[in-house]
Amino acid sequence: MIGYVVEREGNKVLIIEAENKNTSIWLSGAPEEIRIGQEIKVNYDGVVFFSNPAQAELGDYEIIRKVQ
């Protein structure tokens, strides 16, 4: 999934998908280098809970665009 970090709470980040703004997911286990405003490519680790927004553990990630 490629999206934007729109919120952070402790080690969790909320990502809104770039292609479909109605799709979002809370990912736990996010390191401090992931910050609000960044564009990021993420994979999930383990089970995805399909709440609204969905919830999962952060797997591999790549920061596409950093914020200043």
N, CA, C and O atoms as a Tripos MOL2 file, in Angstrom:
@<TRIPOS>MOLECULE
protein
  272   271    68     0     0
PROTEIN
NO_CHARGES

@<TRIPOS>ATOM
      1 N           0.8400   -1.1710    0.0000 N.3       1 MET1
      2 CA          0.0000    0.0000    0.0000 C.3       1 MET1
      3 C           0.8870    1.2360    0.0000 C.2       1 MET1
      4 O           1.8730    1.2900    0.7350 O.2       1 MET1
      5 N           0.5550    2.2050   -0.7980 N.am      2 ILE2
      6 CA          1.2430    3.4920   -0.8000 C.3       2 ILE2
      7 C           0.2540    4.5240   -0.2870 C.2       2 ILE2
      8 O          -0.8770    4.6120   -0.7640 O.2       2 ILE2
      9 N           0.6940    5.3020    0.6880 N.am      3 GLY3
     10 CA         -0.2060    6.2920    1.2560 C.3       3 GLY3
     11 C           0.5370    7.3690    2.0050 C.2       3 GLY3
     12 O           1.7540    7.5120    1.8860 O.2       3 GLY3
     13 N          -0.2260    8.1310    2.7860 N.am      4 TYR4
     14 CA          0.3070    9.2640    3.5270 C.3       4 TYR4
     15 C           0.0550    9.0840    5.0120 C.2       4 TYR4
     16 O          -1.0120    8.6260    5.4190 O.2       4 TYR4
     17 N           1.0470    9.4470    5.8210 N.am      5 VAL5
     18 CA          0.9160    9.4000    7.2670 C.3       5 VAL5
     19 C           0.1370   10.6470    7.6910 C.2       5 VAL5
     20 O           0.5830   11.7710    7.4600 O.2       5 VAL5
     21 N          -1.0250   10.4430    8.3100 N.am      6 VAL6
     22 CA         -1.8620   11.5780    8.6810 C.3       6 VAL6
     23 C          -1.9970   11.7660   10.1950 C.2       6 VAL6
     24 O          -2.4490   12.8150   10.6540 O.2       6 VAL6
     25 N          -1.6040   10.7530   10.9640 N.am      7 GLU7
     26 CA         -1.7050   10.8570   12.4180 C.3       7 GLU7
     27 C          -0.7130    9.9020   13.0500 C.2       7 GLU7
     28 O          -0.3620    8.8720   12.4730 O.2       7 GLU7
     29 N          -0.2650   10.2580   14.2480 N.am      8 ARG8
     30 CA          0.6470    9.3880   14.9900 C.3       8 ARG8
     31 C           0.2350    9.4060   16.4520 C.2       8 ARG8
     32 O          -0.0250   10.4650   17.0210 O.2       8 ARG8
     33 N           0.1780    8.2070   17.0630 N.am      9 GLU9
     34 CA         -0.1080    8.0500   18.4930 C.3       9 GLU9
     35 C           0.8800    7.0360   19.0470 C.2       9 GLU9
     36 O           0.7130    5.8320   18.8530 O.2       9 GLU9
     37 N           1.8980    7.5130   19.7280 N.am     10 GLY10
     38 CA          2.9190    6.6110   20.2610 C.3      10 GLY10
     39 C           3.6390    5.8960   19.1370 C.2      10 GLY10
     40 O           4.2580    6.5300   18.2820 O.2      10 GLY10
     41 N           3.5580    4.5460   19.1380 N.am     11 ASN11
     42 CA          4.2320    3.7800   18.0810 C.3      11 ASN11
     43 C           3.2700    3.3750   16.9650 C.2      11 ASN11
     44 O           3.5880    2.4930   16.1680 O.2      11 ASN11
     45 N           2.0950    4.0100   16.9010 N.am     12 LYS12
     46 CA          1.1140    3.7150   15.8470 C.3      12 LYS12
     47 C           1.0000    4.9070   14.9030 C.2      12 LYS12
     48 O           1.0590    6.0630   15.3220 O.2      12 LYS12
     49 N           0.8320    4.5930   13.6010 N.am     13 VAL13
     50 CA          0.6080    5.6390   12.6030 C.3      13 VAL13
     51 C          -0.6420    5.2960   11.7980 C.2      13 VAL13
     52 O          -0.9350    4.1300   11.5330 O.2      13 VAL13
     53 N          -1.3670    6.3430   11.4180 N.am     14 LEU14
     54 CA         -2.5430    6.1830   10.5650 C.3      14 LEU14
     55 C          -2.1440    6.5490    9.1470 C.2      14 LEU14
     56 O          -1.6910    7.6630    8.8860 O.2      14 LEU14
     57 N          -2.3180    5.5950    8.2240 N.am     15 ILE15
     58 CA         -1.9740    5.7760    6.8150 C.3      15 ILE15
     59 C          -3.2680    5.8430    6.0080 C.2      15 ILE15
     60 O          -4.1530    5.0020    6.1660 O.2      15 ILE15
     61 N          -3.3670    6.8540    5.1390 N.am     16 ILE16
     62 CA         -4.4870    6.9330    4.2010 C.3      16 ILE16
     63 C          -3.9240    6.6160    2.8220 C.2      16 ILE16
     64 O          -2.9470    7.2220    2.3830 O.2      16 ILE16
     65 N          -4.5510    5.6620    2.1480 N.am     17 GLU17
     66 CA         -4.0800    5.2060    0.8380 C.3      17 GLU17
     67 C          -4.1000    6.3470   -0.1740 C.2      17 GLU17
     68 O          -5.0570    7.1200   -0.2250 O.2      17 GLU17
     69 N          -3.0470    6.4520   -0.9760 N.am     18 ALA18
     70 CA         -2.9120    7.5260   -1.9660 C.3      18 ALA18
     71 C          -3.9690    7.4210   -3.0640 C.2      18 ALA18
     72 O          -4.5200    8.4380   -3.4850 O.2      18 ALA18
     73 N          -4.2560    6.2130   -3.5280 N.am     19 GLU19
     74 CA         -5.1870    6.0080   -4.6460 C.3      19 GLU19
     75 C          -6.6520    6.0880   -4.2270 C.2      19 GLU19
     76 O          -7.5020    6.5180   -5.0060 O.2      19 GLU19
     77 N          -6.9430    5.6750   -3.0010 N.am     20 ASN20
     78 CA         -8.3260    5.6330   -2.5230 C.3      20 ASN20
     79 C          -8.3740    6.2560   -1.1360 C.2      20 ASN20
     80 O          -8.0900    5.5870   -0.1420 O.2      20 ASN20
     81 N          -8.7250    7.5130   -1.0660 N.am     21 LYS21
     82 CA         -8.7150    8.2470    0.2080 C.3      21 LYS21
     83 C          -9.6800    7.6690    1.2440 C.2      21 LYS21
     84 O          -9.6180    8.0470    2.4140 O.2      21 LYS21
     85 N         -10.5620    6.7680    0.8380 N.am     22 ASN22
     86 CA        -11.5010    6.1310    1.7720 C.3      22 ASN22
     87 C         -10.8890    4.9220    2.4700 C.2      22 ASN22
     88 O         -11.5170    4.3480    3.3600 O.2      22 ASN22
     89 N          -9.6790    4.5230    2.0870 N.am     23 THR23
     90 CA         -9.0090    3.3700    2.6790 C.3      23 THR23
     91 C          -7.9160    3.8500    3.6280 C.2      23 THR23
     92 O          -7.0210    4.5980    3.2350 O.2      23 THR23
     93 N          -8.0010    3.4120    4.8780 N.am     24 SER24
     94 CA         -6.9940    3.8060    5.8640 C.3      24 SER24
     95 C          -6.7020    2.6330    6.7870 C.2      24 SER24
     96 O          -7.4920    1.6960    6.9040 O.2      24 SER24
     97 N          -5.5340    2.7100    7.4480 N.am     25 ILE25
     98 CA         -5.1290    1.6420    8.3610 C.3      25 ILE25
     99 C          -4.2200    2.2150    9.4400 C.2      25 ILE25
    100 O          -3.3370    3.0290    9.1690 O.2      25 ILE25
    101 N          -4.4620    1.7640   10.6820 N.am     26 TRP26
    102 CA         -3.5520    2.0440   11.7900 C.3      26 TRP26
    103 C          -2.4970    0.9460   11.7880 C.2      26 TRP26
    104 O          -2.8350   -0.2370   11.7710 O.2      26 TRP26
    105 N          -1.2290    1.3250   11.8050 N.am     27 LEU27
    106 CA         -0.1370    0.3550   11.8520 C.3      27 LEU27
    107 C           0.6590    0.5710   13.1280 C.2      27 LEU27
    108 O           1.1270    1.6780   13.3960 O.2      27 LEU27
    109 N           0.8120   -0.4910   13.9160 N.am     28 SER28
    110 CA          1.5940   -0.4050   15.1470 C.3      28 SER28
    111 C           3.0230   -0.8480   14.8820 C.2      28 SER28
    112 O           3.3080   -1.5230   13.8940 O.2      28 SER28
    113 N           3.9100   -0.4580   15.7770 N.am     29 GLY29
    114 CA          5.3240   -0.8080   15.6320 C.3      29 GLY29
    115 C           6.0810    0.1340   14.7180 C.2      29 GLY29
    116 O           7.1150   -0.2430   14.1650 O.2      29 GLY29
    117 N           5.5850    1.3550   14.5470 N.am     30 ALA30
    118 CA          6.2180    2.3200   13.6440 C.3      30 ALA30
    119 C           7.3890    3.0120   14.3340 C.2      30 ALA30
    120 O           7.2260    3.5370   15.4350 O.2      30 ALA30
    121 N           8.5640    3.0230   13.7110 N.am     31 PRO31
    122 CA          9.7050    3.7170   14.3020 C.3      31 PRO31
    123 C           9.5250    5.2390   14.2350 C.2      31 PRO31
    124 O           8.6810    5.7430   13.4930 O.2      31 PRO31
    125 N          10.3270    5.9540   15.0170 N.am     32 GLU32
    126 CA         10.2380    7.4160   15.1000 C.3      32 GLU32
    127 C          10.4890    8.1090   13.7640 C.2      32 GLU32
    128 O          10.0120    9.2240   13.5550 O.2      32 GLU32
    129 N          11.2290    7.4710   12.8530 N.am     33 GLU33
    130 CA         11.5310    8.1220   11.5750 C.3      33 GLU33
    131 C          10.2950    8.2850   10.6810 C.2      33 GLU33
    132 O          10.3200    9.0670    9.7310 O.2      33 GLU33
    133 N           9.2320    7.5620   10.9760 N.am     34 ILE34
    134 CA          7.9790    7.7140   10.2260 C.3      34 ILE34
    135 C           7.1910    8.8420   10.8780 C.2      34 ILE34
    136 O           6.7950    8.7560   12.0410 O.2      34 ILE34
    137 N           6.9670    9.9210   10.0890 N.am     35 ARG35
    138 CA          6.3340   11.1200   10.6410 C.3      35 ARG35
    139 C           5.1370   11.5630    9.8090 C.2      35 ARG35
    140 O           4.9990   11.1980    8.6410 O.2      35 ARG35
    141 N           4.2840   12.3520   10.4340 N.am     36 ILE36
    142 CA          3.1070   12.9020    9.7630 C.3      36 ILE36
    143 C           3.5440   13.6860    8.5280 C.2      36 ILE36
    144 O           4.5050   14.4530    8.5690 O.2      36 ILE36
    145 N           2.8140   13.4760    7.4240 N.am     37 GLY37
    146 CA          3.0750   14.1860    6.1750 C.3      37 GLY37
    147 C           3.9020   13.4030    5.1750 C.2      37 GLY37
    148 O           3.9560   13.7700    4.0010 O.2      37 GLY37
    149 N           4.5540   12.3220    5.6160 N.am     38 GLN38
    150 CA          5.3770   11.5420    4.6990 C.3      38 GLN38
    151 C           4.5180   10.6740    3.7860 C.2      38 GLN38
    152 O           3.4520   10.1930    4.1700 O.2      38 GLN38
    153 N           5.0160   10.4910    2.5700 N.am     39 GLU39
    154 CA          4.4390    9.4890    1.6710 C.3      39 GLU39
    155 C           5.2420    8.2230    1.9030 C.2      39 GLU39
    156 O           6.4710    8.2640    1.9570 O.2      39 GLU39
    157 N           4.5510    7.0930    2.0400 N.am     40 ILE40
    158 CA          5.2200    5.8650    2.4600 C.3      40 ILE40
    159 C           4.6070    4.6510    1.7650 C.2      40 ILE40
    160 O           3.4070    4.6150    1.4910 O.2      40 ILE40
    161 N           5.4450    3.6680    1.4900 N.am     41 LYS41
    162 CA          4.9860    2.3720    0.9680 C.3      41 LYS41
    163 C           5.1120    1.3940    2.1220 C.2      41 LYS41
    164 O           6.1880    1.2600    2.7060 O.2      41 LYS41
    165 N           4.0210    0.7060    2.4590 N.am     42 VAL42
    166 CA          4.0210   -0.1870    3.6180 C.3      42 VAL42
    167 C           3.5160   -1.5790    3.2620 C.2      42 VAL42
    168 O           2.7090   -1.7600    2.3500 O.2      42 VAL42
    169 N           4.0150   -2.5490    4.0050 N.am     43 ASN43
    170 CA          3.4900   -3.9090    4.0160 C.3      43 ASN43
    171 C           3.0840   -4.2110    5.4480 C.2      43 ASN43
    172 O           3.6240   -3.6270    6.3880 O.2      43 ASN43
    173 N           2.1430   -5.1120    5.6140 N.am     44 TYR44
    174 CA          1.6500   -5.4790    6.9390 C.3      44 TYR44
    175 C           2.2940   -6.7820    7.3710 C.2      44 TYR44
    176 O           2.7060   -7.5950    6.5430 O.2      44 TYR44
    177 N           2.3740   -6.9660    8.6700 N.am     45 ASP45
    178 CA          2.9080   -8.1830    9.2620 C.3      45 ASP45
    179 C           1.7870   -8.8450   10.0580 C.2      45 ASP45
    180 O           1.1790   -8.2080   10.9180 O.2      45 ASP45
    181 N           1.5120  -10.1030    9.7820 N.am     46 GLY46
    182 CA          0.5170  -10.8210   10.5650 C.3      46 GLY46
    183 C          -0.9080  -10.5390   10.1460 C.2      46 GLY46
    184 O          -1.2010  -10.3180    8.9710 O.2      46 GLY46
    185 N          -1.7910  -10.5520   11.1380 N.am     47 VAL47
    186 CA         -3.2320  -10.4420   10.9140 C.3      47 VAL47
    187 C          -3.6360   -8.9830   10.7210 C.2      47 VAL47
    188 O          -3.1300   -8.0920   11.4030 O.2      47 VAL47
    189 N          -4.5590   -8.7490    9.7770 N.am     48 VAL48
    190 CA         -5.1560   -7.4310    9.5870 C.3      48 VAL48
    191 C          -6.5590   -7.4770   10.1790 C.2      48 VAL48
    192 O          -7.3710   -8.3220    9.8040 O.2      48 VAL48
    193 N          -6.8380   -6.5680   11.1040 N.am     49 PHE49
    194 CA         -8.1740   -6.4650   11.6840 C.3      49 PHE49
    195 C          -8.9620   -5.4690   10.8470 C.2      49 PHE49
    196 O          -8.5850   -4.3030   10.7390 O.2      49 PHE49
    197 N         -10.0610   -5.9340   10.2530 N.am     50 PHE50
    198 CA        -10.8230   -5.1240    9.3170 C.3      50 PHE50
    199 C         -11.8760   -4.2760   10.0190 C.2      50 PHE50
    200 O         -13.0680   -4.3620    9.7250 O.2      50 PHE50
    201 N         -11.4060   -3.4590   10.9490 N.am     51 SER51
    202 CA        -12.2630   -2.4510   11.5700 C.3      51 SER51
    203 C         -12.2330   -1.2280   10.6410 C.2      51 SER51
    204 O         -11.7170   -1.3140    9.5260 O.2      51 SER51
    205 N         -12.7670   -0.1240   11.0820 N.am     52 ASN52
    206 CA        -12.7040    1.0730   10.2580 C.3      52 ASN52
    207 C         -12.1400    2.2160   11.1010 C.2      52 ASN52
    208 O         -12.8690    2.7860   11.9130 O.2      52 ASN52
    209 N         -10.8680    2.5670   10.9330 N.am     53 PRO53
    210 CA         -9.9250    2.0320    9.9630 C.3      53 PRO53
    211 C          -9.3890    0.6590   10.3810 C.2      53 PRO53
    212 O          -9.4940    0.2490   11.5370 O.2      53 PRO53
    213 N          -8.8170   -0.0230    9.4090 N.am     54 ALA54
    214 CA         -8.2190   -1.3390    9.6700 C.3      54 ALA54
    215 C          -7.0330   -1.1670   10.6240 C.2      54 ALA54
    216 O          -6.5510   -0.0540   10.8340 O.2      54 ALA54
    217 N          -6.5670   -2.2880   11.2000 N.am     55 GLN55
    218 CA         -5.4290   -2.2620   12.1240 C.3      55 GLN55
    219 C          -4.5180   -3.4420   11.8290 C.2      55 GLN55
    220 O          -4.9880   -4.5450   11.5510 O.2      55 GLN55
    221 N          -3.2120   -3.2040   11.8910 N.am     56 ALA56
    222 CA         -2.2310   -4.2720   11.6670 C.3      56 ALA56
    223 C          -0.8880   -3.8500   12.2330 C.2      56 ALA56
    224 O          -0.7040   -2.7110   12.6620 O.2      56 ALA56
    225 N           0.0380   -4.7830   12.2260 N.am     57 GLU57
    226 CA          1.4280   -4.5320   12.6230 C.3      57 GLU57
    227 C           2.2050   -4.1290   11.3720 C.2      57 GLU57
    228 O           2.0510   -4.7420   10.3160 O.2      57 GLU57
    229 N           3.0360   -3.1020   11.4950 N.am     58 LEU58
    230 CA          3.8580   -2.6520   10.3760 C.3      58 LEU58
    231 C           4.8930   -3.7060   10.0240 C.2      58 LEU58
    232 O           5.5930   -4.2170   10.8980 O.2      58 LEU58
    233 N           4.9860   -4.0280    8.7460 N.am     59 GLY59
    234 CA          6.0300   -4.9210    8.2430 C.3      59 GLY59
    235 C           7.1160   -4.0810    7.5990 C.2      59 GLY59
    236 O           7.5870   -3.1110    8.1930 O.2      59 GLY59
    237 N           7.5150   -4.4430    6.3960 N.am     60 ASP60
    238 CA          8.5000   -3.6610    5.6530 C.3      60 ASP60
    239 C           7.8950   -2.3340    5.2360 C.2      60 ASP60
    240 O           6.6890   -2.2320    5.0130 O.2      60 ASP60
    241 N           8.7410   -1.3200    5.1330 N.am     61 TYR61
    242 CA          8.2620   -0.0220    4.6700 C.3      61 TYR61
    243 C           9.3740    0.7120    3.9360 C.2      61 TYR61
    244 O          10.5570    0.4200    4.1130 O.2      61 TYR61
    245 N           8.9760    1.6540    3.1220 N.am     62 GLU62
    246 CA          9.9110    2.5240    2.4100 C.3      62 GLU62
    247 C           9.3220    3.9270    2.4240 C.2      62 GLU62
    248 O           8.1930    4.1420    1.9820 O.2      62 GLU62
    249 N          10.0930    4.8740    2.9330 N.am     63 ILE63
    250 CA          9.6470    6.2650    2.9100 C.3      63 ILE63
    251 C           9.9250    6.8170    1.5230 C.2      63 ILE63
    252 O          11.0740    6.8760    1.0840 O.2      63 ILE63
    253 N           8.8590    7.2240    0.8340 N.am     64 ILE64
    254 CA          8.9750    7.7190   -0.5400 C.3      64 ILE64
    255 C           9.3140    9.2070   -0.5270 C.2      64 ILE64
    256 O          10.1880    9.6620   -1.2650 O.2      64 ILE64
    257 N           8.6110    9.9590    0.3220 N.am     65 ARG65
    258 CA          8.8530   11.3960    0.4020 C.3      65 ARG65
    259 C           8.8940   11.7990    1.8690 C.2      65 ARG65
    260 O           7.9280   11.6140    2.6090 O.2      65 ARG65
    261 N          10.0290   12.3510    2.2710 N.am     66 LYS66
    262 CA         10.1970   12.7970    3.6460 C.3      66 LYS66
    263 C           9.6640   14.2000    3.8220 C.2      66 LYS66
    264 O           9.5120   14.9400    2.8500 O.2      66 LYS66
    265 N           9.3800   14.5680    5.0610 N.am     67 VAL67
    266 CA          8.9890   15.9260    5.4040 C.3      67 VAL67
    267 C          10.1830   16.6180    6.0270 C.2      67 VAL67
    268 O          11.0700   15.9710    6.5830 O.2      67 VAL67
    269 N          10.1990   17.9120    5.9330 N.am     68 GLN68
    270 CA         11.3090   18.7040    6.4930 C.3      68 GLN68
    271 C          11.1590   18.8900    7.9790 C.2      68 GLN68
    272 O          12.0020   19.5290    8.6090 O.2      68 GLN68
@<TRIPOS>BOND
     1     1     2 1
     2     2     3 1
     3     3     4 2
     4     3     5 am
     5     5     6 1
     6     6     7 1
     7     7     8 2
     8     7     9 am
     9     9    10 1
    10    10    11 1
    11    11    12 2
    12    11    13 am
    13    13    14 1
    14    14    15 1
    15    15    16 2
    16    15    17 am
    17    17    18 1
    18    18    19 1
    19    19    20 2
    20    19    21 am
    21    21    22 1
    22    22    23 1
    23    23    24 2
    24    23    25 am
    25    25    26 1
    26    26    27 1
    27    27    28 2
    28    27    29 am
    29    29    30 1
    30    30    31 1
    31    31    32 2
    32    31    33 am
    33    33    34 1
    34    34    35 1
    35    35    36 2
    36    35    37 am
    37    37    38 1
    38    38    39 1
    39    39    40 2
    40    39    41 am
    41    41    42 1
    42    42    43 1
    43    43    44 2
    44    43    45 am
    45    45    46 1
    46    46    47 1
    47    47    48 2
    48    47    49 am
    49    49    50 1
    50    50    51 1
    51    51    52 2
    52    51    53 am
    53    53    54 1
    54    54    55 1
    55    55    56 2
    56    55    57 am
    57    57    58 1
    58    58    59 1
    59    59    60 2
    60    59    61 am
    61    61    62 1
    62    62    63 1
    63    63    64 2
    64    63    65 am
    65    65    66 1
    66    66    67 1
    67    67    68 2
    68    67    69 am
    69    69    70 1
    70    70    71 1
    71    71    72 2
    72    71    73 am
    73    73    74 1
    74    74    75 1
    75    75    76 2
    76    75    77 am
    77    77    78 1
    78    78    79 1
    79    79    80 2
    80    79    81 am
    81    81    82 1
    82    82    83 1
    83    83    84 2
    84    83    85 am
    85    85    86 1
    86    86    87 1
    87    87    88 2
    88    87    89 am
    89    89    90 1
    90    90    91 1
    91    91    92 2
    92    91    93 am
    93    93    94 1
    94    94    95 1
    95    95    96 2
    96    95    97 am
    97    97    98 1
    98    98    99 1
    99    99   100 2
   100    99   101 am
   101   101   102 1
   102   102   103 1
   103   103   104 2
   104   103   105 am
   105   105   106 1
   106   106   107 1
   107   107   108 2
   108   107   109 am
   109   109   110 1
   110   110   111 1
   111   111   112 2
   112   111   113 am
   113   113   114 1
   114   114   115 1
   115   115   116 2
   116   115   117 am
   117   117   118 1
   118   118   119 1
   119   119   120 2
   120   119   121 am
   121   121   122 1
   122   122   123 1
   123   123   124 2
   124   123   125 am
   125   125   126 1
   126   126   127 1
   127   127   128 2
   128   127   129 am
   129   129   130 1
   130   130   131 1
   131   131   132 2
   132   131   133 am
   133   133   134 1
   134   134   135 1
   135   135   136 2
   136   135   137 am
   137   137   138 1
   138   138   139 1
   139   139   140 2
   140   139   141 am
   141   141   142 1
   142   142   143 1
   143   143   144 2
   144   143   145 am
   145   145   146 1
   146   146   147 1
   147   147   148 2
   148   147   149 am
   149   149   150 1
   150   150   151 1
   151   151   152 2
   152   151   153 am
   153   153   154 1
   154   154   155 1
   155   155   156 2
   156   155   157 am
   157   157   158 1
   158   158   159 1
   159   159   160 2
   160   159   161 am
   161   161   162 1
   162   162   163 1
   163   163   164 2
   164   163   165 am
   165   165   166 1
   166   166   167 1
   167   167   168 2
   168   167   169 am
   169   169   170 1
   170   170   171 1
   171   171   172 2
   172   171   173 am
   173   173   174 1
   174   174   175 1
   175   175   176 2
   176   175   177 am
   177   177   178 1
   178   178   179 1
   179   179   180 2
   180   179   181 am
   181   181   182 1
   182   182   183 1
   183   183   184 2
   184   183   185 am
   185   185   186 1
   186   186   187 1
   187   187   188 2
   188   187   189 am
   189   189   190 1
   190   190   191 1
   191   191   192 2
   192   191   193 am
   193   193   194 1
   194   194   195 1
   195   195   196 2
   196   195   197 am
   197   197   198 1
   198   198   199 1
   199   199   200 2
   200   199   201 am
   201   201   202 1
   202   202   203 1
   203   203   204 2
   204   203   205 am
   205   205   206 1
   206   206   207 1
   207   207   208 2
   208   207   209 am
   209   209   210 1
   210   210   211 1
   211   211   212 2
   212   211   213 am
   213   213   214 1
   214   214   215 1
   215   215   216 2
   216   215   217 am
   217   217   218 1
   218   218   219 1
   219   219   220 2
   220   219   221 am
   221   221   222 1
   222   222   223 1
   223   223   224 2
   224   223   225 am
   225   225   226 1
   226   226   227 1
   227   227   228 2
   228   227   229 am
   229   229   230 1
   230   230   231 1
   231   231   232 2
   232   231   233 am
   233   233   234 1
   234   234   235 1
   235   235   236 2
   236   235   237 am
   237   237   238 1
   238   238   239 1
   239   239   240 2
   240   239   241 am
   241   241   242 1
   242   242   243 1
   243   243   244 2
   244   243   245 am
   245   245   246 1
   246   246   247 1
   247   247   248 2
   248   247   249 am
   249   249   250 1
   250   250   251 1
   251   251   252 2
   252   251   253 am
   253   253   254 1
   254   254   255 1
   255   255   256 2
   256   255   257 am
   257   257   258 1
   258   258   259 1
   259   259   260 2
   260   259   261 am
   261   261   262 1
   262   262   263 1
   263   263   264 2
   264   263   265 am
   265   265   266 1
   266   266   267 1
   267   267   268 2
   268   267   269 am
   269   269   270 1
   270   270   271 1
   271   271   272 2
@<TRIPOS>SUBSTRUCTURE
     1 MET1         2 RESIDUE 1 A MET
     2 ILE2         6 RESIDUE 1 A ILE
     3 GLY3        10 RESIDUE 1 A GLY
     4 TYR4        14 RESIDUE 1 A TYR
     5 VAL5        18 RESIDUE 1 A VAL
     6 VAL6        22 RESIDUE 1 A VAL
     7 GLU7        26 RESIDUE 1 A GLU
     8 ARG8        30 RESIDUE 1 A ARG
     9 GLU9        34 RESIDUE 1 A GLU
    10 GLY10       38 RESIDUE 1 A GLY
    11 ASN11       42 RESIDUE 1 A ASN
    12 LYS12       46 RESIDUE 1 A LYS
    13 VAL13       50 RESIDUE 1 A VAL
    14 LEU14       54 RESIDUE 1 A LEU
    15 ILE15       58 RESIDUE 1 A ILE
    16 ILE16       62 RESIDUE 1 A ILE
    17 GLU17       66 RESIDUE 1 A GLU
    18 ALA18       70 RESIDUE 1 A ALA
    19 GLU19       74 RESIDUE 1 A GLU
    20 ASN20       78 RESIDUE 1 A ASN
    21 LYS21       82 RESIDUE 1 A LYS
    22 ASN22       86 RESIDUE 1 A ASN
    23 THR23       90 RESIDUE 1 A THR
    24 SER24       94 RESIDUE 1 A SER
    25 ILE25       98 RESIDUE 1 A ILE
    26 TRP26      102 RESIDUE 1 A TRP
    27 LEU27      106 RESIDUE 1 A LEU
    28 SER28      110 RESIDUE 1 A SER
    29 GLY29      114 RESIDUE 1 A GLY
    30 ALA30      118 RESIDUE 1 A ALA
    31 PRO31      122 RESIDUE 1 A PRO
    32 GLU32      126 RESIDUE 1 A GLU
    33 GLU33      130 RESIDUE 1 A GLU
    34 ILE34      134 RESIDUE 1 A ILE
    35 ARG35      138 RESIDUE 1 A ARG
    36 ILE36      142 RESIDUE 1 A ILE
    37 GLY37      146 RESIDUE 1 A GLY
    38 GLN38      150 RESIDUE 1 A GLN
    39 GLU39      154 RESIDUE 1 A GLU
    40 ILE40      158 RESIDUE 1 A ILE
    41 LYS41      162 RESIDUE 1 A LYS
    42 VAL42      166 RESIDUE 1 A VAL
    43 ASN43      170 RESIDUE 1 A ASN
    44 TYR44      174 RESIDUE 1 A TYR
    45 ASP45      178 RESIDUE 1 A ASP
    46 GLY46      182 RESIDUE 1 A GLY
    47 VAL47      186 RESIDUE 1 A VAL
    48 VAL48      190 RESIDUE 1 A VAL
    49 PHE49      194 RESIDUE 1 A PHE
    50 PHE50      198 RESIDUE 1 A PHE
    51 SER51      202 RESIDUE 1 A SER
    52 ASN52      206 RESIDUE 1 A ASN
    53 PRO53      210 RESIDUE 1 A PRO
    54 ALA54      214 RESIDUE 1 A ALA
    55 GLN55      218 RESIDUE 1 A GLN
    56 ALA56      222 RESIDUE 1 A ALA
    57 GLU57      226 RESIDUE 1 A GLU
    58 LEU58      230 RESIDUE 1 A LEU
    59 GLY59      234 RESIDUE 1 A GLY
    60 ASP60      238 RESIDUE 1 A ASP
    61 TYR61      242 RESIDUE 1 A TYR
    62 GLU62      246 RESIDUE 1 A GLU
    63 ILE63      250 RESIDUE 1 A ILE
    64 ILE64      254 RESIDUE 1 A ILE
    65 ARG65      258 RESIDUE 1 A ARG
    66 LYS66      262 RESIDUE 1 A LYS
    67 VAL67      266 RESIDUE 1 A VAL
    68 GLN68      270 RESIDUE 1 A GLN
